[in-house]
Amino acid sequence: METVSSKNKTFKKLGFTYLETAEIVVTLNTLLANYQVFYNKMRNFHWNIEGPEFFELHEEFENEYNTAKENIDIVAERIRAFGVKTKFPLKKTLELSQIKEPTKELTAIEMVREVLKDYETLHNNMLDGVNAALDSGDVVTEQILTDFLTHLEKRNWMFTSYLK
C-alpha cells in the first residue's frame, strides 16, 4: 500500500498513486459539478411544471433529482477515497459544470428536451471517467460509472420515447 503526502497530510491508496488518479479525479469533479447543477435544474422543473403533462412529469423529475442526489454522494465519496477533498462552493460548481440552467421559462416538452441534452453531457462525462479509470486499472470507479451509464441510457430511452 502506497502512502502519499499532500500538504502535510498523509493518506493511503490501495494500489494507486496520486498521478494515476489525477485524471480520474478531474473527470469526477466535473461529473460532480454537472450532477449538482442537474439536480437543481430537476428540482426547479419538478416545482414549475404545468399543463396536461403535470402529474407524469412532476413525478419523473422527482425521480431524476433523487437519482442525481444519490449519485452526487457516490461521486464525492469516490473522490475522497483518492485522498482529495471535494470543496465545491456554488461559484466553482457553476464554473465547472457543462450543464447550464435555462435562462427562460420552459414548456413541459422543452423541459424534457433539456433533460435529454443534459443526459448527453452526463453520458460523455461518465465515458471520460470510465476511460480514465480503465487507463489506471481502477475497476471500482469504472463499475460505479458503468452502473450510472446503465441507468442513464435507460432513462434516455424513456424520455426520448415520451417525445415521440
C-alpha positions, -999 to 999 in steps of 0.1 A, spaced: 0 0 0 14 33 -10 15 64 13 12 98 -3 16 132 14 -5 162 4 0 195 22 14 178 53 -15 153 53 -8 116 47 -34 93 31 -32 58 17 -44 44 -16 -48 8 -24 -26 3 -54 -29 38 -69 -5 68 -69 -17 104 -69 -6 107 -105 -26 76 -116 -58 90 -101 -54 127 -111 -73 123 -144 -100 102 -127 -104 129 -100 -106 157 -127 -134 138 -145 -152 130 -113 -150 167 -102 -166 177 -135 -193 150 -130 -199 162 -95 -204 198 -108 -226 186 -136 -247 165 -113 -252 193 -88 -265 217 -115 -286 189 -130 -301 182 -95 -310 219 -90 -325 220 -125 -346 189 -119 -359 204 -86 -369 235 -105 -386 215 -133 -404 195 -106 -417 226 -89 -426 245 -120 -440 220 -145 -475 230 -157 -500 217 -182 -515 183 -191 -482 166 -185 -480 179 -149 -487 147 -130 -465 124 -150 -435 148 -154 -438 161 -119 -431 126 -107 -404 118 -133 -385 150 -125 -386 140 -88 -371 106 -98 -344 124 -117 -334 147 -88 -334 117 -63 -311 97 -86 -289 128 -90 -288 133 -52 -277 97 -47 -251 99 -74 -237 131 -61 -229 115 -28 -213 84 -45 -191 106 -67 -180 128 -39 -172 98 -17 -152 82 -45 -131 114 -49 -125 113 -11 -113 77 -15 -84 91 -35 -75 114 -7 -88 146 -24 -113 169 -6 -144 179 -26 -145 216 -20 -173 228 -41 -187 262 -33 -216 272 -56 -195 295 -77 -169 268 -85 -197 243 -93 -213 267 -118 -180 275 -134 -170 238 -137 -204 225 -148 -211 219 -185 -248 217 -177 -264 251 -176 -297 263 -161 -323 276 -186 -324 314 -190 -362 314 -197 -393 296 -187 -397 263 -204 -428 243 -216 -431 207 -204 -417 194 -238 -388 219 -236 -380 206 -201 -379 170 -214 -356 182 -243 -333 198 -217 -332 166 -197 -321 147 -229 -295 174 -236 -282 171 -201 -281 133 -204 -258 137 -233 -234 159 -212 -235 135 -183 -230 105 -206 -200 120 -222 -186 130 -188 -191 95 -175 -174 79 -205 -144 102 -199 -144 89 -163 -146 53 -175 -118 57 -199 -96 74 -172 -104 46 -148 -96 19 -173 -63 36 -182 -53 34 -145 -68 -1 -138 -94 14 -114 -122 -11 -117 -142 4 -88 -146 38 -105 -152 21 -138 -180 -1 -122 -196 29 -105 -197 49 -137 -209 19 -157 -238 15 -133 -246 52 -137 -244 48 -175 -268 18 -175 -294 37 -156 -289 69 -177 -292 51 -210 -325 35 -199 -339 69 -188 -327 84 -221 -347 58 -240 -378 66 -218 -376 103 -222 -369 100 -259 -399 77 -263 -420 103 -244 -412 129 -271 -424 107 -300 
